[in-house]
Amino acid sequence: MVTYLVVLAFIWLIFLSFIVFKLRSHYYNLTSRTKKEKLDEILDLLLNEDKKISNEIALIKSELKKQIELSQLHLQKVGLIRFNPFERMGGEQSFVIAFLDKENSGIILNFIYTRDGLRVYTKKVKKGKGEEYDLSDEEKKAIERSN
């Protein structure tokens, strides 16, 4: 019985030795590539790098958010309507162009063709409505078409 226990203890000792040598080999493999001697130094280096990357990502996110907010004010919508302002002249040679941002604010250019030439009028638009002057039906249609 004692011999069985000694043999079992010997097998257990060989098994544990195998695990220790495997772990030691793995540890040396990790530390040899980093030129550091201790595993805690390697982990500290990795944690510092992770912190730097997290800070950079947070900075990039905040800058992206600012850029998205600023882009709301840029020209995003264009609407074009052709129309005939005078019943006697043939064809729809006059037109209205609306240049708007996301909030339907911007400018409307009204090109009216007459026998004497071309007249151009502008109106400021704020949130889909004329800022200083009321909008004509064609100008309202141009705003609707821009959406």
C-alpha positions in Angstrom: 0.0 0.0 0.0 2.8 2.4 0.9 4.4 1.6 -2.5 1.2 2.7 -4.3 1.2 5.9 -2.4 4.9 6.6 -3.2 4.2 5.8 -6.9 1.2 8.0 -6.9 3.1 10.8 -5.2 5.9 10.4 -7.7 3.4 10.6 -10.6 1.8 13.7 -9.0 5.3 15.3 -8.6 6.1 14.7 -12.3 2.7 16.2 -13.3 3.3 19.3 -11.2 6.9 19.6 -12.5 5.6 19.5 -16.1 3.1 22.3 -15.3 5.8 24.4 -13.6 8.2 24.0 -16.5 5.4 24.9 -19.0 4.4 28.0 -17.0 8.1 29.0 -16.7 8.6 28.6 -20.4 5.5 30.7 -21.1 6.7 33.4 -18.7 10.1 33.6 -20.3 8.5 33.8 -23.7 6.3 36.8 -22.6 9.2 38.6 -21.0 11.8 38.0 -23.7 9.8 39.9 -26.3 9.3 43.0 -24.1 12.8 43.3 -22.8 11.4 43.6 -19.3 12.2 41.3 -16.5 9.1 41.3 -14.4 5.5 40.6 -15.5 4.1 43.4 -13.4 6.2 45.9 -15.4 4.8 44.5 -18.6 1.2 44.8 -17.2 1.9 48.4 -16.0 3.1 49.3 -19.5 0.0 47.8 -21.0 -2.3 49.6 -18.6 -0.5 52.9 -19.3 -0.9 52.4 -23.0 -4.6 51.5 -22.6 -5.1 54.7 -20.5 -3.4 56.8 -23.2 -5.6 55.2 -25.9 -8.7 55.8 -23.9 -7.9 59.4 -23.4 -7.2 59.8 -27.2 -10.5 58.1 -28.0 -12.4 60.4 -25.6 -10.7 63.5 -27.2 -11.6 62.2 -30.7 -15.2 61.6 -29.7 -15.6 65.1 -28.3 -14.1 66.7 -31.4 -16.3 64.6 -33.6 -19.4 65.7 -31.7 -18.3 69.3 -32.2 -17.9 68.8 -35.9 -21.3 67.1 -36.2 -22.9 70.0 -34.4 -21.2 72.5 -36.7 -22.1 70.6 -39.8 -25.8 71.1 -39.0 -25.4 74.7 -40.1 -23.8 73.9 -43.5 -25.7 73.8 -46.7 -27.6 70.5 -46.8 -30.7 71.0 -48.9 -31.4 72.5 -52.3 -34.8 72.8 -53.8 -35.6 74.0 -57.3 -39.0 75.0 -58.7 -39.7 76.3 -62.3 -42.7 78.5 -62.8 -44.4 81.0 -65.2 -45.0 84.3 -63.3 -46.8 85.9 -66.3 -49.7 84.3 -68.1 -49.0 86.0 -71.4 -45.4 84.8 -71.7 -45.0 81.1 -72.7 -43.0 78.5 -70.8 -41.7 78.2 -67.3 -38.5 80.2 -67.7 -38.5 81.6 -64.2 -37.3 79.6 -61.3 -36.7 79.6 -57.5 -33.8 77.9 -55.8 -33.7 77.3 -52.0 -30.3 76.8 -50.3 -31.0 75.5 -46.8 -29.3 73.9 -43.8 -30.8 71.1 -41.6 -33.1 73.5 -39.8 -34.5 74.9 -43.1 -32.7 78.2 -42.6 -30.8 79.8 -45.5 -31.5 81.8 -48.6 -33.9 81.7 -51.5 -32.9 83.0 -54.9 -35.8 84.0 -57.1 -35.0 84.4 -60.9 -37.8 86.0 -62.8 -37.5 86.1 -66.6 -39.2 89.1 -68.3 -39.0 90.5 -71.8 -36.7 93.2 -70.5 -34.3 90.7 -69.0 -33.7 88.6 -65.9 -34.5 89.9 -62.4 -32.9 88.2 -59.4 -34.4 88.6 -55.9 -33.2 87.0 -52.6 -34.9 86.3 -49.4 -33.6 85.1 -46.1 -35.3 82.0 -44.7 -35.3 81.0 -41.0 -36.8 77.7 -40.0 -38.9 77.4 -43.2 -40.4 80.9 -43.1 -39.4 84.2 -44.6 -37.3 86.3 -42.2 -38.1 89.8 -43.5 -40.6 89.1 -46.3 -43.4 86.6 -46.7 -42.7 83.7 -49.1 -44.5 83.2 -52.3 -46.2 79.8 -53.1 -43.3 78.9 -55.5 -40.7 79.7 -52.7 -42.6 77.5 -50.3 -42.7 74.7 -52.8 -38.9 75.0 -53.3 -38.5 74.7 -49.5 -40.8 71.6 -49.5 -38.9 70.1 -52.4 -35.6 70.5 -50.7 -36.7 68.1 -47.9 
